[in-house]
Amino acid sequence: MMKNNIIPFVICTHNDDCDDLERLKIYQTLPDDSAAKEGYIRVIDESGEDYLYPENYFILFKFPKIIEQEILAVYDIKPHQQSHSQPAMPMVN
């Protein structure tokens, strides 16, 4: 998901039973190819940790680099290394 040092962002459109997501808020994502194959996306949520959420909860945005830097500054987000937190919701096999 993350290529050429682009930090992808998503906008939350659904937060069904998820207290750590706010609708219409921008969230930073982390690459997770295995989760993507299962229809999930790794998001740094309101808890400050990264968790897996269903892709259909979000709209993906690829902003120009200057806009990404502004988003990072406004939200006081530090670029994260991929951690391996547990899924917010169980992955379906």
N, C-alpha and C positions, 0 to 999 in steps of 0.2 A: 504494500500500500504506500509506503513512504519511499519516494525515489528522488534523486537529485537534491537531497537535503530539504525537500518540501515538507512542511508540517501540515498534514491534512487536518481540516476542521470539518465538523458536522454541526448542523442545527437540529436540536431535538424537536420532534413533532409529536411524539407520544411518550408518555411516562407511566404507562399502566402499572400500577402497584410498585413504582420505583421512587422512593423518597429522595434518592440521591441524584435525580435528574429534574431539571426545570424545563418546561416547554418553552420553545422559541429562544433558548439560550445556545450560544456557541460553545462547543466543547472540542478540545484537542483529542486526536486519536493517536494510537500507537499501532505499528504494523503487527499483524498476527495472521499469517497466511492460513494456518490450520483452522483458526476460528472463522475466517472469511469463507472457507470451503463449506462450513456448516451454517452459513447465514448469519454470523455474528460479527460484531465490530468491537474492538478494544477501545474504550473511552475513559478518559480521566474525568471522573464525575465530581459531584459536590463534596465527596469525602476527601478528595485530593488523591485518591488511589485509582488505579486503572482496573476496570472490570469489563467483562463481556456483556454486551446487550444485543438484542435482535437488531439487524440492519434496518428493518422497517420502522424503527423508532426515530430514524434520522434521515436528513438530506445531506449528502456530501458536498462540500465546497472546496475548490482549489483556488485560493486567492493568489494574486501576485505577491511576490516576496515582500514588498514594502507594506502591503496590507497585513500580511501575516505578522510582521514585526510589530505593527501597531496593535493588533489583537493581543499578541503576547504581552505587550506593555500595559494595555488597558486592563487586562485580566490578571496582570502580574503572574503570568505563567512562565515557568522555567522549562526549557526543553528537557524532556524526560528520556531516560534510557528505558528500554522495554523491561518491565518487571514481569513477574509471572503471578499476579494476583489471581484469586479465584474468580470464576464467572459470577456475575450478579444473578444470573439465571442459569439453570442447568442446560448443558448442551444436549441436543436431541441427536441420537444415533440412528 
